[in-house]
Amino acid sequence: MACKVIVVGAIEGHFPAVFDKLAKLHAKNAFSLAIIVGDLFKDPANSSSEDDEIISSLLNGEITVPLPVYFTLGQHALPSRVIQKLQSSEYEVCQNLYFLGKRSTTKTEGLRIVALGGRLDTAITAGTSKEKYLPFHTEEDAKALKGANSADILITTHWPTLIRSGSNVELSVATPQTEQCVADLCSTLKPRYHFSVSDEAFYEREAFFHLTEDGRPDPMSITRFLSLASFGNSSKQKWLYAFTIDPNAIATATITPGTTASPFNVRKRQRQADDSQPFSRFSNGSDHYRPTKNARTRRSQPTPQQCFFCLSNPNLATHLITSIATDTYLTISKGPLPTATTFPQLGFPAHVLIMPLTHAPTLSSVSEQEVRSATYKEMQRYRRALHSMLIDKSSSSLGAITWEISRADGVHFHWQFLPAPAELIQKGLVEAAFKVQAENEKYPTFKAKAIGDGTAEKGDYFRVWIWCPEKGEAIGADAANGEHTSEDEISETRGRETSLVLPLPAGMRFDLQFARRAMAKFLGLEVRTHWKDCPQTEKEEQQDAETFKAAFKKFDFSLEE
């Protein structure tokens, strides 16, 4: 059963005002419980006689607590009279007000709540803290909580280290104090929600996914981190947050666009790769590729956390991602070849990358046959869905080309998709453009052949599919969701398609911008040959992504699974 929860920032002893506010909200929303992050009580060192009177009223039941409220330690110690009450009544301060403890795992309303109160005490180098009510914990306290294995809600006073890495959400104040042991705890428990406190600011980070043991994104483990401002803060920042959570709900098997990789995957980030590095986000590597016997030993291959095509990279431009399925995802290209006006039928560039989730230089290098097969099938399904979108949006006036560069010394294999006028494809002009470009570069001759997933090919190769719809072709139910099983079937039921393969012999100098260069000449867009020459602001990129998603929505099978 779903629970309605309301979370409150630090109260600092303002019980009457806060509990009155909660009573009004509870009457309208019927919350299951409330949680207070930060300090419930004012610092005893700065309390007045009036504060003492308010505490007396609370302890004597003269202040109504309208629903079950849970709290832990913040920055201050608890008042001595409150400690005395807790020592005699365990965890209940008064009716409906419960102390979670400094280090605890609590199950209530079906929810598992893990709390680590107080701040790190660096003076204690070993063991757990012995004082229950002082606002200090040790690294061993945090490690002990890992035994909870999981959590629906994690509460900490300080932020986890690196929590803002890979995030585009701005913070109006300096980043509050962080702790590595809190980051490690969050990474281990993978809570659905992690709450903390920041006195003068409200902060809600993009949701982030954790990784499975084999390094793959885990769509079943998504965490949302939020930090609440204190009650009565001068900046008038949000100090209340309400949400609904079902402890028995089964997580979806897809990752929502906008979700980032966990910021905790790598503690020490290497400096983000610049455009000259071989694994830069959209360059496919340096502009030319010449394989040699010692290429792999000379160049350090990036890890998934460094690869600009991997979802586990905290620096991934997630605002470009438009769809995420089981084994693959779609992202619009950074620095697209077309502009929003190149194809008026569309109104957006439609330069798309079909990306596998698996980090591998080629499909054939993926060791598990099941993963290899599923990845190829889903990439083809995305390609067919993109074809269907073009038929729908352009009334069959646009075809498409899709190309790949398969090389053993690559970084993260993928396909690039680009529309092209169907009439010119039917006349064979796109095919001629690629062949002429190959001749000009003195490359081997293209061969027209279907090679399936390419795993049977010996050596490296470049492949391009050139597709166009039949004139006046309509979209059937199966086509709308990309349901076909083979390249031959695509040709027979979804228009005409040619597959051209260019072998890349060892020692050959190959231009990694070859396909883009050929299409730039073909479309009269030579000034946009290189992606670096087509800069866009992040706002423009977001607009292109949203426009594409709207056009692709009814063909996006990931939304239905």
JOLIN-V492397 format. One line per field, one symbol per residue. psi: psi as a letter, one per 30 degrees, with the letter a starting at -180 (. if undefined). burial: I if it has 16 or more other ideal C-beta (glycine too) atoms within 10 Angstrom, else O. Layout:
psi=???
burial=???
//
This chain:
psi=kkkkkkkkakehgheeeefeeeeeeeeffikellkkkakelljffglleeeeeeeeeefggfkkjflkkklakbfllkkeeeeeeeffgcgjeakgjkkflejlkkjkgfkjkkkjlalkjffjfkllkfjfgkhklleeeeeeffffelkekkklellkkgffkgkgklkflkklklkefeeeeeeefhlekjkakjegkkkjlkkkllllfggkkjffikkkkkkkllkgkffhlkgkkklkkjfgkkklglkkkfkllkfgekejklkkklfflfglegfgalflkjklegeefekjkkleffkgfkffjfgkifffkfkkaefllkklkkhlelaffejffeglegjkkjkkfkjkeleffjejeeeeeeeeeeeeeeeeeeeeeeeefghgfkalkklljjkfgaejllkkkkllkeeeeefgeeeeeeeeeeeefhllkkkjkkgbffffkjallkkkkjkklkkgklkleeeeggjlfleeeeeefgakkkjkkjkilkfkjkjfgeeeeeeeeeghhefgekffghklleeeeeeeeeeeeeefeffjffff.
burial=OOIIIIIIIIIIIIIOOIIOIIOOIIOOOOIIIIIIIIIIIIIIOOIOOOIOOIIOOIIOOOIOIIIIIIIIIIIIIIIOOIIOIIOOOOOOIIOIIIIIIIIIIIOOIOIIIIIIIIIIIOOIOOOOIOOOIIIIIIIIIIOIIOOIOOIIIIIIIIIIIIIIIIIOOOOOOOOIOIIOIIIIIIIIIIIIIIIIIIIOIIIOIIIIIIIOOOOIIIIOIIIIIIIIIIIOIOOOIIIIIOOOIOOOOOOOOIIOIOIIIIIIIIOOOOOOIOOOIIIIIIIIIOOOIOIOOOOOOOOOOIIIIIIIIIIIIIIIIIIIIIIIIIIIIIIIIIIIIIOIOIIOOIOIIIIIIIIIIIIIIIIIOIOOOOIIOIIIIIIIIIIIIIIIIIIIIIOIIIIIIIIIIIIOIIIIIIIIIIIIIIOIIIOOOIIOIIIOIIOOOOIOOIOOOOOOIIIOIOOIIIIIIIIIIOOOIOIOOOIIIIOIOOIOOIIOOIIIIIIIIIIIOOOIOIIIIIIIIIIIOIIOIOOIIOIOOIOOOOOOIOOIIOIIIOIIOOIIIIOOO
//
